[in-house]
Amino acid sequence: MKIIDGSGIVLGRLASYAAKESLKGEEVAVVNCSEIIITGNRKKIEEEFREKRLRVGTLQKGPKHSRKTEKVVKRTIRGMLPNYRWGRGREAWKKIRCYDKIPKELDGKKFIELEKENKIKTNKIGELTK
């Protein structure tokens, strides 16, 4: 199992890495999802996120967009998998786990650290989903 610490890592880079590893057959766990960052203009990102959430049909049918950080990250990873409903994509989708904090069963294990972003214009997912 590969455990990725998401603090300070760009969402797209983390999602593409997790998708590739799960397609190879590895189980992937992403921890600290609220610390993952999105680069760009804060006002524009907040506006797009709010518009997406408010663009709903009916309460019964949806589309329904989650405000939980781990669900936002998992959906981003899902977008980088080949058809997540069948075949390889479905098998890879089942091997991905996302957590907002570090769960007890993963505490004390070795984490994979990806390249952290040092740009000024960054926004944490935890701040957007409040």
A tleap script that builds the chain and sets N, CA, C and O, in Angstrom:
source leaprc.protein.ff14SB
mol = sequence {
  NMET LYS ILE ILE ASP GLY SER GLY ILE VAL
  LEU GLY ARG LEU ALA SER TYR ALA ALA LYS
  GLU SER LEU LYS GLY GLU GLU VAL ALA VAL
  VAL ASN CYS SER GLU ILE ILE ILE THR GLY
  ASN ARG LYS LYS ILE GLU GLU GLU PHE ARG
  GLU LYS ARG LEU ARG VAL GLY THR LEU GLN
  LYS GLY PRO LYS HIE SER ARG LYS THR GLU
  LYS VAL VAL LYS ARG THR ILE ARG GLY MET
  LEU PRO ASN TYR ARG TRP GLY ARG GLY ARG
  GLU ALA TRP LYS LYS ILE ARG CYS TYR ASP
  LYS ILE PRO LYS GLU LEU ASP GLY LYS LYS
  PHE ILE GLU LEU GLU LYS GLU ASN LYS ILE
  LYS THR ASN LYS ILE GLY GLU LEU THR CLYS
}
set mol.1.N position { 0.847 -1.181 0.000 }
set mol.1.CA position { 0.000 0.000 0.000 }
set mol.1.C position { 0.888 1.238 0.000 }
set mol.1.O position { 1.847 1.331 0.766 }
set mol.2.N position { 0.556 2.182 -0.866 }
set mol.2.CA position { 1.270 3.451 -0.919 }
set mol.2.C position { 0.437 4.499 -0.204 }
set mol.2.O position { -0.742 4.679 -0.509 }
set mol.3.N position { 1.050 5.190 0.746 }
set mol.3.CA position { 0.373 6.220 1.525 }
set mol.3.C position { 0.989 7.558 1.143 }
set mol.3.O position { 2.196 7.754 1.286 }
set mol.4.N position { 0.160 8.477 0.656 }
set mol.4.CA position { 0.626 9.779 0.189 }
set mol.4.C position { 0.160 10.843 1.165 }
set mol.4.O position { -1.027 10.937 1.476 }
set mol.5.N position { 1.110 11.651 1.650 }
set mol.5.CA position { 0.770 12.780 2.509 }
set mol.5.C position { 0.470 13.969 1.603 }
set mol.5.O position { 1.335 14.414 0.849 }
set mol.6.N position { -0.757 14.482 1.679 }
set mol.6.CA position { -1.194 15.518 0.759 }
set mol.6.C position { -0.876 16.939 1.172 }
set mol.6.O position { -1.211 17.864 0.432 }
set mol.7.N position { -0.252 17.160 2.308 }
set mol.7.CA position { -0.032 18.530 2.767 }
set mol.7.C position { 0.992 19.241 1.886 }
set mol.7.O position { 2.136 18.804 1.761 }
set mol.8.N position { 0.557 20.345 1.280 }
set mol.8.CA position { 1.416 21.178 0.452 }
set mol.8.C position { 1.606 20.697 -0.973 }
set mol.8.O position { 2.461 21.230 -1.679 }
set mol.9.N position { 0.847 19.719 -1.421 }
set mol.9.CA position { 0.994 19.172 -2.771 }
set mol.9.C position { -0.152 19.671 -3.649 }
set mol.9.O position { -1.286 19.791 -3.187 }
set mol.10.N position { 0.146 19.960 -4.908 }
set mol.10.CA position { -0.860 20.436 -5.856 }
set mol.10.C position { -1.828 19.293 -6.170 }
set mol.10.O position { -1.410 18.154 -6.377 }
set mol.11.N position { -3.122 19.609 -6.203 }
set mol.11.CA position { -4.178 18.611 -6.369 }
set mol.11.C position { -4.024 17.787 -7.643 }
set mol.11.O position { -4.127 16.561 -7.592 }
set mol.12.N position { -3.782 18.424 -8.773 }
set mol.12.CA position { -3.690 17.707 -10.042 }
set mol.12.C position { -2.515 16.750 -10.097 }
set mol.12.O position { -2.641 15.642 -10.619 }
set mol.13.N position { -1.373 17.162 -9.563 }
set mol.13.CA position { -0.189 16.298 -9.565 }
set mol.13.C position { -0.403 15.086 -8.671 }
set mol.13.O position { -0.030 13.968 -9.026 }
set mol.14.N position { -0.999 15.311 -7.524 }
set mol.14.CA position { -1.281 14.211 -6.610 }
set mol.14.C position { -2.284 13.247 -7.229 }
set mol.14.O position { -2.119 12.030 -7.139 }
set mol.15.N position { -3.321 13.788 -7.858 }
set mol.15.CA position { -4.366 12.950 -8.445 }
set mol.15.C position { -3.821 12.100 -9.586 }
set mol.15.O position { -4.167 10.924 -9.696 }
set mol.16.N position { -2.978 12.674 -10.430 }
set mol.16.CA position { -2.435 11.892 -11.542 }
set mol.16.C position { -1.500 10.796 -11.036 }
set mol.16.O position { -1.497 9.692 -11.581 }
set mol.17.N position { -0.709 11.082 -10.004 }
set mol.17.CA position { 0.178 10.067 -9.432 }
set mol.17.C position { -0.635 8.934 -8.810 }
set mol.17.O position { -0.335 7.760 -9.027 }
set mol.18.N position { -1.661 9.282 -8.040 }
set mol.18.CA position { -2.497 8.261 -7.391 }
set mol.18.C position { -3.226 7.411 -8.432 }
set mol.18.O position { -3.345 6.197 -8.264 }
set mol.19.N position { -3.713 8.037 -9.503 }
set mol.19.CA position { -4.417 7.293 -10.551 }
set mol.19.C position { -3.480 6.308 -11.247 }
set mol.19.O position { -3.861 5.164 -11.494 }
set mol.20.N position { -2.260 6.740 -11.564 }
set mol.20.CA position { -1.305 5.849 -12.230 }
set mol.20.C position { -0.935 4.668 -11.342 }
set mol.20.O position { -0.861 3.531 -11.808 }
set mol.21.N position { -0.704 4.940 -10.066 }
set mol.21.CA position { -0.317 3.859 -9.159 }
set mol.21.C position { -1.452 2.853 -8.978 }
set mol.21.O position { -1.206 1.649 -8.910 }
set mol.22.N position { -2.681 3.335 -8.900 }
set mol.22.CA position { -3.806 2.407 -8.737 }
set mol.22.C position { -4.043 1.596 -10.015 }
set mol.22.O position { -4.482 0.449 -9.942 }
set mol.23.N position { -3.759 2.176 -11.176 }
set mol.23.CA position { -3.870 1.424 -12.428 }
set mol.23.C position { -2.801 0.335 -12.531 }
set mol.23.O position { -3.003 -0.678 -13.201 }
set mol.24.N position { -1.668 0.549 -11.869 }
set mol.24.CA position { -0.616 -0.473 -11.837 }
set mol.24.C position { -0.973 -1.625 -10.906 }
set mol.24.O position { -0.328 -2.673 -10.945 }
set mol.25.N position { -2.000 -1.441 -10.065 }
set mol.25.CA position { -2.415 -2.501 -9.155 }
set mol.25.C position { -2.122 -2.218 -7.697 }
set mol.25.O position { -2.445 -3.040 -6.839 }
set mol.26.N position { -1.520 -1.081 -7.388 }
set mol.26.CA position { -1.197 -0.713 -6.008 }
set mol.26.C position { -2.430 -0.154 -5.310 }
set mol.26.O position { -3.273 0.485 -5.940 }
set mol.27.N position { -2.527 -0.396 -4.015 }
set mol.27.CA position { -3.543 0.281 -3.214 }
set mol.27.C position { -2.966 1.622 -2.798 }
set mol.27.O position { -1.807 1.702 -2.392 }
set mol.28.N position { -3.768 2.679 -2.895 }
set mol.28.CA position { -3.299 4.031 -2.620 }
set mol.28.C position { -4.174 4.660 -1.551 }
set mol.28.O position { -5.401 4.600 -1.626 }
set mol.29.N position { -3.534 5.266 -0.553 }
set mol.29.CA position { -4.248 6.015 0.479 }
set mol.29.C position { -3.697 7.433 0.488 }
set mol.29.O position { -2.485 7.632 0.559 }
set mol.30.N position { -4.584 8.415 0.418 }
set mol.30.CA position { -4.196 9.821 0.469 }
set mol.30.C position { -4.659 10.366 1.813 }
set mol.30.O position { -5.847 10.309 2.129 }
set mol.31.N position { -3.727 10.898 2.612 }
set mol.31.CA position { -4.063 11.451 3.923 }
set mol.31.C position { -3.835 12.961 3.908 }
set mol.31.O position { -3.141 13.482 3.035 }
set mol.32.N position { -4.419 13.653 4.872 }
set mol.32.CA position { -4.355 15.116 4.998 }
set mol.32.C position { -4.914 15.811 3.751 }
set mol.32.O position { -4.264 16.683 3.174 }
set mol.33.N position { -6.108 15.422 3.348 }
set mol.33.CA position { -6.717 15.988 2.141 }
set mol.33.C position { -7.044 17.473 2.285 }
set mol.33.O position { -7.065 18.189 1.284 }
set mol.34.N position { -7.295 17.947 3.487 }
set mol.34.CA position { -7.634 19.359 3.656 }
set mol.34.C position { -6.421 20.262 3.466 }
set mol.34.O position { -6.578 21.476 3.333 }
set mol.35.N position { -5.212 19.697 3.450 }
set mol.35.CA position { -3.992 20.479 3.276 }
set mol.35.C position { -3.508 20.506 1.825 }
set mol.35.O position { -2.511 21.162 1.526 }
set mol.36.N position { -4.194 19.809 0.925 }
set mol.36.CA position { -3.829 19.811 -0.492 }
set mol.36.C position { -4.141 21.186 -1.065 }
set mol.36.O position { -5.138 21.805 -0.693 }
set mol.37.N position { -3.292 21.666 -1.971 }
set mol.37.CA position { -3.472 23.025 -2.479 }
set mol.37.C position { -3.895 23.022 -3.946 }
set mol.37.O position { -3.653 22.076 -4.697 }
set mol.38.N position { -4.543 24.133 -4.317 }
set mol.38.CA position { -4.910 24.406 -5.700 }
set mol.38.C position { -4.243 25.725 -6.049 }
set mol.38.O position { -4.383 26.699 -5.310 }
set mol.39.N position { -3.523 25.775 -7.157 }
set mol.39.CA position { -2.836 27.002 -7.525 }
set mol.39.C position { -3.761 27.884 -8.349 }
set mol.39.O position { -4.660 27.397 -9.035 }
set mol.40.N position { -3.527 29.183 -8.271 }
set mol.40.CA position { -4.291 30.123 -9.076 }
set mol.40.C position { -4.895 31.239 -8.255 }
set mol.40.O position { -4.651 31.354 -7.053 }
set mol.41.N position { -5.686 32.058 -8.922 }
set mol.41.CA position { -6.331 33.203 -8.297 }
set mol.41.C position { -7.435 32.728 -7.350 }
set mol.41.O position { -8.334 31.992 -7.760 }
set mol.42.N position { -7.367 33.144 -6.100 }
set mol.42.CA position { -8.293 32.669 -5.071 }
set mol.42.C position { -9.744 33.024 -5.388 }
set mol.42.O position { -10.631 32.184 -5.239 }
set mol.43.N position { -9.993 34.253 -5.821 }
set mol.43.CA position { -11.373 34.675 -6.099 }
set mol.43.C position { -11.981 33.856 -7.236 }
set mol.43.O position { -13.141 33.449 -7.163 }
set mol.44.N position { -11.201 33.618 -8.278 }
set mol.44.CA position { -11.697 32.852 -9.416 }
set mol.44.C position { -12.000 31.405 -9.017 }
set mol.44.O position { -13.019 30.848 -9.424 }
set mol.45.N position { -11.123 30.804 -8.228 }
set mol.45.CA position { -11.325 29.418 -7.795 }
set mol.45.C position { -12.554 29.312 -6.905 }
set mol.45.O position { -13.358 28.394 -7.067 }
set mol.46.N position { -12.709 30.245 -5.963 }
set mol.46.CA position { -13.881 30.235 -5.080 }
set mol.46.C position { -15.169 30.409 -5.872 }
set mol.46.O position { -16.169 29.748 -5.593 }
set mol.47.N position { -15.146 31.298 -6.860 }
set mol.47.CA position { -16.336 31.543 -7.679 }
set mol.47.C position { -16.716 30.296 -8.482 }
set mol.47.O position { -17.891 29.933 -8.544 }
set mol.48.N position { -15.728 29.640 -9.096 }
set mol.48.CA position { -16.006 28.424 -9.867 }
set mol.48.C position { -16.528 27.306 -8.969 }
set mol.48.O position { -17.440 26.574 -9.354 }
set mol.49.N position { -15.956 27.172 -7.780 }
set mol.49.CA position { -16.387 26.131 -6.841 }
set mol.49.C position { -17.826 26.383 -6.388 }
set mol.49.O position { -18.630 25.453 -6.308 }
set mol.50.N position { -18.145 27.642 -6.093 }
set mol.50.CA position { -19.498 27.997 -5.651 }
set mol.50.C position { -20.513 27.793 -6.778 }
set mol.50.O position { -21.602 27.272 -6.537 }
set mol.51.N position { -20.169 28.196 -8.002 }
set mol.51.CA position { -21.075 28.013 -9.138 }
set mol.51.C position { -21.349 26.537 -9.395 }
set mol.51.O position { -22.479 26.153 -9.698 }
set mol.52.N position { -20.326 25.722 -9.275 }
set mol.52.CA position { -20.493 24.285 -9.497 }
set mol.52.C position { -21.422 23.684 -8.451 }
set mol.52.O position { -22.260 22.843 -8.776 }
set mol.53.N position { -21.281 24.108 -7.202 }
set mol.53.CA position { -22.128 23.588 -6.131 }
set mol.53.C position { -23.561 24.049 -6.270 }
set mol.53.O position { -24.486 23.301 -5.953 }
set mol.54.N position { -23.761 25.270 -6.741 }
set mol.54.CA position { -25.114 25.815 -6.839 }
set mol.54.C position { -25.827 25.389 -8.118 }
set mol.54.O position { -27.041 25.557 -8.231 }
set mol.55.N position { -25.091 24.841 -9.080 }
set mol.55.CA position { -25.671 24.414 -10.341 }
set mol.55.C position { -26.260 23.013 -10.175 }
set mol.55.O position { -25.695 22.028 -10.649 }
set mol.56.N position { -27.389 22.943 -9.502 }
set mol.56.CA position { -28.001 21.643 -9.230 }
set mol.56.C position { -29.367 21.589 -9.879 }
set mol.56.O position { -30.008 22.618 -10.093 }
set mol.57.N position { -29.803 20.388 -10.188 }
set mol.57.CA position { -31.129 20.194 -10.755 }
set mol.57.C position { -32.154 20.187 -9.639 }
set mol.57.O position { -32.549 21.242 -9.143 }
set mol.58.N position { -32.581 19.009 -9.248 }
set mol.58.CA position { -33.504 18.882 -8.132 }
set mol.58.C position { -32.798 18.183 -6.979 }
set mol.58.O position { -31.740 17.581 -7.166 }
set mol.59.N position { -33.375 18.261 -5.803 }
set mol.59.CA position { -32.758 17.628 -4.648 }
set mol.59.C position { -32.734 16.109 -4.774 }
set mol.59.O position { -31.840 15.454 -4.239 }
set mol.60.N position { -33.710 15.552 -5.478 }
set mol.60.CA position { -33.774 14.104 -5.599 }
set mol.60.C position { -32.787 13.564 -6.644 }
set mol.60.O position { -32.168 12.522 -6.433 }
set mol.61.N position { -32.644 14.272 -7.763 }
set mol.61.CA position { -31.869 13.745 -8.878 }
set mol.61.C position { -30.422 14.226 -8.912 }
set mol.61.O position { -29.538 13.468 -9.310 }
set mol.62.N position { -30.165 15.440 -8.515 }
set mol.62.CA position { -28.790 15.928 -8.535 }
set mol.62.C position { -28.515 16.778 -9.760 }
set mol.62.O position { -29.484 17.196 -10.394 }
set mol.63.N position { -27.323 17.062 -10.139 }
set mol.63.CA position { -26.069 16.524 -9.639 }
set mol.63.C position { -25.747 17.020 -8.238 }
set mol.63.O position { -26.076 18.150 -7.878 }
set mol.64.N position { -25.108 16.178 -7.461 }
set mol.64.CA position { -24.772 16.517 -6.086 }
set mol.64.C position { -23.259 16.624 -5.967 }
set mol.64.O position { -22.533 15.701 -6.335 }
set mol.65.N position { -22.792 17.739 -5.458 }
set mol.65.CA position { -21.364 17.983 -5.296 }
set mol.65.C position { -21.050 18.054 -3.812 }
set mol.65.O position { -21.664 18.825 -3.074 }
set mol.66.N position { -20.104 17.260 -3.384 }
set mol.66.CA position { -19.777 17.168 -1.971 }
set mol.66.C position { -18.931 18.352 -1.525 }
set mol.66.O position { -18.218 18.962 -2.322 }
set mol.67.N position { -19.023 18.666 -0.226 }
set mol.67.CA position { -18.187 19.695 0.364 }
set mol.67.C position { -17.105 19.086 1.243 }
set mol.67.O position { -16.290 19.813 1.810 }
set mol.68.N position { -17.086 17.765 1.364 }
set mol.68.CA position { -16.039 17.107 2.146 }
set mol.68.C position { -14.759 17.060 1.324 }
set mol.68.O position { -14.774 16.728 0.139 }
set mol.69.N position { -13.657 17.398 1.973 }
set mol.69.CA position { -12.389 17.493 1.248 }
set mol.69.C position { -11.958 16.157 0.659 }
set mol.69.O position { -11.452 16.106 -0.462 }
set mol.70.N position { -12.155 15.076 1.406 }
set mol.70.CA position { -11.723 13.769 0.890 }
set mol.70.C position { -12.546 13.339 -0.315 }
set mol.70.O position { -12.039 12.642 -1.195 }
set mol.71.N position { -13.814 13.747 -0.364 }
set mol.71.CA position { -14.663 13.410 -1.516 }
set mol.71.C position { -14.253 14.223 -2.751 }
set mol.71.O position { -14.281 13.712 -3.871 }
set mol.72.N position { -13.870 15.494 -2.542 }
set mol.72.CA position { -13.416 16.334 -3.653 }
set mol.72.C position { -12.140 15.743 -4.260 }
set mol.72.O position { -11.998 15.688 -5.482 }
set mol.73.N position { -11.221 15.305 -3.408 }
set mol.73.CA position { -9.964 14.718 -3.887 }
set mol.73.C position { -10.236 13.407 -4.619 }
set mol.73.O position { -9.666 13.161 -5.683 }
set mol.74.N position { -11.094 12.572 -4.062 }
set mol.74.CA position { -11.380 11.275 -4.687 }
set mol.74.C position { -12.057 11.464 -6.043 }
set mol.74.O position { -11.795 10.704 -6.975 }
set mol.75.N position { -12.917 12.461 -6.159 }
set mol.75.CA position { -13.575 12.723 -7.439 }
set mol.75.C position { -12.565 13.232 -8.472 }
set mol.75.O position { -12.675 12.912 -9.656 }
set mol.76.N position { -11.587 14.018 -8.031 }
set mol.76.CA position { -10.548 14.488 -8.942 }
set mol.76.C position { -9.712 13.318 -9.452 }
set mol.76.O position { -9.366 13.264 -10.632 }
set mol.77.N position { -9.392 12.388 -8.567 }
set mol.77.CA position { -8.645 11.197 -8.981 }
set mol.77.C position { -9.480 10.371 -9.956 }
set mol.77.O position { -8.953 9.832 -10.929 }
set mol.78.N position { -10.770 10.274 -9.695 }
set mol.78.CA position { -11.666 9.513 -10.569 }
set mol.78.C position { -11.663 10.068 -11.989 }
set mol.78.O position { -11.765 9.309 -12.953 }
set mol.79.N position { -11.545 11.384 -12.121 }
set mol.79.CA position { -11.514 11.998 -13.444 }
set mol.79.C position { -10.278 11.637 -14.244 }
set mol.79.O position { -10.266 11.798 -15.465 }
set mol.80.N position { -9.235 11.150 -13.580 }
set mol.80.CA position { -8.000 10.789 -14.268 }
set mol.80.C position { -7.899 9.295 -14.544 }
set mol.80.O position { -6.881 8.823 -15.049 }
set mol.81.N position { -8.939 8.557 -14.219 }
set mol.81.CA position { -8.969 7.121 -14.495 }
set mol.81.C position { -9.752 6.860 -15.777 }
set mol.81.O position { -10.687 7.596 -16.091 }
set mol.82.N position { -9.378 5.813 -16.523 }
set mol.82.CA position { -10.218 5.445 -17.657 }
set mol.82.C position { -11.516 4.872 -17.123 }
set mol.82.O position { -11.514 4.227 -16.074 }
set mol.83.N position { -12.572 5.081 -17.780 }
set mol.83.CA position { -13.932 4.743 -17.367 }
set mol.83.C position { -14.024 4.004 -16.030 }
set mol.83.O position { -13.805 2.795 -15.957 }
set mol.84.N position { -14.348 4.750 -14.985 }
set mol.84.CA position { -14.337 4.228 -13.622 }
set mol.84.C position { -15.478 3.251 -13.350 }
set mol.84.O position { -15.540 2.685 -12.259 }
set mol.85.N position { -16.368 3.037 -14.289 }
set mol.85.CA position { -17.511 2.141 -14.059 }
set mol.85.C position { -17.241 0.700 -14.479 }
set mol.85.O position { -17.890 -0.220 -13.979 }
set mol.86.N position { -16.296 0.492 -15.385 }
set mol.86.CA position { -16.043 -0.852 -15.904 }
set mol.86.C position { -14.552 -1.126 -15.998 }
set mol.86.O position { -13.734 -0.209 -16.062 }
set mol.87.N position { -14.225 -2.392 -16.005 }
set mol.87.CA position { -12.883 -2.866 -16.324 }
set mol.87.C position { -11.782 -2.337 -15.435 }
set mol.87.O position { -11.909 -2.297 -14.211 }
set mol.88.N position { -10.682 -1.926 -16.083 }
set mol.88.CA position { -9.494 -1.447 -15.371 }
set mol.88.C position { -9.796 -0.262 -14.485 }
set mol.88.O position { -9.300 -0.178 -13.361 }
set mol.89.N position { -10.611 0.661 -14.986 }
set mol.89.CA position { -10.938 1.852 -14.215 }
set mol.89.C position { -11.667 1.522 -12.929 }
set mol.89.O position { -11.400 2.125 -11.890 }
set mol.90.N position { -12.581 0.577 -12.988 }
set mol.90.CA position { -13.328 0.177 -11.788 }
set mol.90.C position { -12.414 -0.486 -10.759 }
set mol.90.O position { -12.510 -0.212 -9.562 }
set mol.91.N position { -11.528 -1.359 -11.235 }
set mol.91.CA position { -10.592 -2.018 -10.321 }
set mol.91.C position { -9.659 -0.995 -9.668 }
set mol.91.O position { -9.369 -1.090 -8.475 }
set mol.92.N position { -9.192 -0.024 -10.446 }
set mol.92.CA position { -8.317 1.013 -9.896 }
set mol.92.C position { -9.079 1.906 -8.920 }
set mol.92.O position { -8.528 2.321 -7.900 }
set mol.93.N position { -10.340 2.203 -9.225 }
set mol.93.CA position { -11.182 3.061 -8.382 }
set mol.93.C position { -11.386 2.444 -7.003 }
set mol.93.O position { -11.430 3.159 -6.001 }
set mol.94.N position { -11.510 1.116 -6.948 }
set mol.94.CA position { -11.720 0.424 -5.675 }
set mol.94.C position { -10.480 0.458 -4.785 }
set mol.94.O position { -10.587 0.273 -3.573 }
set mol.95.N position { -9.307 0.694 -5.370 }
set mol.95.CA position { -8.056 0.646 -4.613 }
set mol.95.C position { -7.631 1.996 -4.058 }
set mol.95.O position { -6.542 2.113 -3.498 }
set mol.96.N position { -8.470 3.020 -4.202 }
set mol.96.CA position { -8.114 4.364 -3.748 }
set mol.96.C position { -8.903 4.709 -2.495 }
set mol.96.O position { -10.120 4.531 -2.446 }
set mol.97.N position { -8.196 5.207 -1.480 }
set mol.97.CA position { -8.818 5.667 -0.243 }
set mol.97.C position { -8.314 7.074 0.041 }
set mol.97.O position { -7.131 7.362 -0.140 }
set mol.98.N position { -9.214 7.954 0.488 }
set mol.98.CA position { -8.845 9.321 0.839 }
set mol.98.C position { -9.322 9.613 2.258 }
set mol.98.O position { -10.435 9.251 2.639 }
set mol.99.N position { -8.465 10.274 3.032 }
set mol.99.CA position { -8.777 10.604 4.421 }
set mol.99.C position { -8.453 12.069 4.675 }
set mol.99.O position { -7.477 12.602 4.147 }
set mol.100.N position { -9.288 12.717 5.493 }
set mol.100.CA position { -9.066 14.116 5.831 }
set mol.100.C position { -7.873 14.261 6.772 }
set mol.100.O position { -7.101 15.212 6.650 }
set mol.101.N position { -7.720 13.339 7.696 }
set mol.101.CA position { -6.591 13.327 8.623 }
set mol.101.C position { -5.935 11.958 8.544 }
set mol.101.O position { -6.322 11.128 7.721 }
set mol.102.N position { -4.949 11.721 9.389 }
set mol.102.CA position { -4.279 10.425 9.389 }
set mol.102.C position { -5.068 9.465 10.271 }
set mol.102.O position { -5.181 9.703 11.473 }
set mol.103.N position { -5.625 8.375 9.705 }
set mol.103.CA position { -6.374 7.417 10.521 }
set mol.103.C position { -5.436 6.567 11.386 }
set mol.103.O position { -4.232 6.498 11.137 }
set mol.104.N position { -6.004 5.932 12.394 }
set mol.104.CA position { -5.197 5.156 13.342 }
set mol.104.C position { -4.474 3.989 12.680 }
set mol.104.O position { -3.340 3.681 13.046 }
set mol.105.N position { -5.113 3.334 11.708 }
set mol.105.CA position { -4.471 2.176 11.086 }
set mol.105.C position { -3.280 2.555 10.204 }
set mol.105.O position { -2.451 1.700 9.893 }
set mol.106.N position { -3.183 3.827 9.796 }
set mol.106.CA position { -2.058 4.271 8.972 }
set mol.106.C position { -1.040 5.075 9.765 }
set mol.106.O position { -0.007 5.468 9.222 }
set mol.107.N position { -1.313 5.323 11.030 }
set mol.107.CA position { -0.420 6.126 11.863 }
set mol.107.C position { 0.881 5.363 12.115 }
set mol.107.O position { 0.855 4.186 12.474 }
set mol.108.N position { 2.005 6.030 11.926 }
set mol.108.CA position { 3.300 5.408 12.157 }
set mol.108.C position { 3.893 4.730 10.939 }
set mol.108.O position { 5.031 4.265 11.003 }
set mol.109.N position { 3.171 4.655 9.835 }
set mol.109.CA position { 3.703 4.041 8.618 }
set mol.109.C position { 4.420 5.096 7.778 }
set mol.109.O position { 4.240 6.296 7.984 }
set mol.110.N position { 5.225 4.639 6.839 }
set mol.110.CA position { 6.015 5.537 6.005 }
set mol.110.C position { 5.140 6.148 4.910 }
set mol.110.O position { 4.404 5.437 4.226 }
set mol.111.N position { 5.228 7.480 4.750 }
set mol.111.CA position { 4.462 8.198 3.739 }
set mol.111.C position { 5.347 8.504 2.537 }
set mol.111.O position { 6.561 8.669 2.661 }
set mol.112.N position { 4.712 8.574 1.375 }
set mol.112.CA position { 5.400 9.020 0.162 }
set mol.112.C position { 5.224 10.532 0.089 }
set mol.112.O position { 4.109 11.042 0.203 }
set mol.113.N position { 6.324 11.237 -0.100 }
set mol.113.CA position { 6.251 12.691 -0.200 }
set mol.113.C position { 6.505 13.087 -1.643 }
set mol.113.O position { 7.563 12.792 -2.198 }
set mol.114.N position { 5.544 13.747 -2.242 }
set mol.114.CA position { 5.696 14.248 -3.605 }
set mol.114.C position { 6.258 15.662 -3.547 }
set mol.114.O position { 6.431 16.229 -2.468 }
set mol.115.N position { 6.538 16.222 -4.714 }
set mol.115.CA position { 7.117 17.560 -4.788 }
set mol.115.C position { 6.122 18.604 -4.294 }
set mol.115.O position { 4.984 18.660 -4.761 }
set mol.116.N position { 6.558 19.429 -3.348 }
set mol.116.CA position { 5.686 20.459 -2.785 }
set mol.116.C position { 5.771 21.721 -3.630 }
set mol.116.O position { 6.788 21.982 -4.274 }
set mol.117.N position { 4.696 22.499 -3.623 }
set mol.117.CA position { 4.610 23.717 -4.425 }
set mol.117.C position { 5.032 24.911 -3.578 }
set mol.117.O position { 4.636 25.020 -2.418 }
set mol.118.N position { 5.833 25.807 -4.153 }
set mol.118.CA position { 6.305 26.982 -3.432 }
set mol.118.C position { 5.769 28.285 -4.008 }
set mol.118.O position { 6.275 29.357 -3.679 }
set mol.119.N position { 4.757 28.209 -4.859 }
set mol.119.CA position { 4.224 29.430 -5.464 }
set mol.119.C position { 3.421 30.224 -4.446 }
set mol.119.O position { 2.968 29.684 -3.436 }
set mol.120.N position { 3.251 31.500 -4.720 }
set mol.120.CA position { 2.542 32.381 -3.794 }
set mol.120.C position { 1.036 32.169 -3.874 }
set mol.120.O position { 0.363 32.125 -2.844 }
set mol.121.N position { 0.499 32.037 -5.089 }
set mol.121.CA position { -0.949 31.948 -5.260 }
set mol.121.C position { -1.425 30.511 -5.085 }
set mol.121.O position { -1.618 29.786 -6.061 }
set mol.122.N position { -1.610 30.112 -3.843 }
set mol.122.CA position { -2.111 28.772 -3.564 }
set mol.122.C position { -3.292 28.854 -2.614 }
set mol.122.O position { -3.368 29.762 -1.786 }
set mol.123.N position { -4.202 27.917 -2.732 }
set mol.123.CA position { -5.389 27.844 -1.885 }
set mol.123.C position { -5.546 26.418 -1.403 }
set mol.123.O position { -5.404 25.479 -2.186 }
set mol.124.N position { -5.834 26.245 -0.132 }
set mol.124.CA position { -6.040 24.901 0.411 }
set mol.124.C position { -7.477 24.472 0.170 }
set mol.124.O position { -8.390 25.295 0.221 }
set mol.125.N position { -7.680 23.196 -0.092 }
set mol.125.CA position { -9.027 22.670 -0.328 }
set mol.125.C position { -9.883 22.839 0.916 }
set mol.125.O position { -11.081 23.103 0.813 }
set mol.126.N position { -9.285 22.692 2.085 }
set mol.126.CA position { -10.027 22.840 3.337 }
set mol.126.C position { -10.651 24.217 3.485 }
set mol.126.O position { -11.724 24.349 4.074 }
set mol.127.N position { -9.990 25.251 2.954 }
set mol.127.CA position { -10.542 26.607 3.023 }
set mol.127.C position { -11.690 26.788 2.034 }
set mol.127.O position { -12.635 27.526 2.311 }
set mol.128.N position { -11.616 26.121 0.885 }
set mol.128.CA position { -12.660 26.269 -0.131 }
set mol.128.C position { -13.952 25.552 0.250 }
set mol.128.O position { -15.040 26.015 -0.090 }
set mol.129.N position { -13.839 24.434 0.948 }
set mol.129.CA position { -15.019 23.613 1.218 }
set mol.129.C position { -15.731 23.977 2.508 }
set mol.129.O position { -16.628 23.252 2.937 }
set mol.130.N position { -15.361 25.065 3.128 }
set mol.130.CA position { -16.038 25.480 4.372 }
set mol.130.C position { -17.462 25.877 4.108 }
set mol.130.O position { -18.180 26.253 5.035 }
savepdb mol mol.pdb
quit
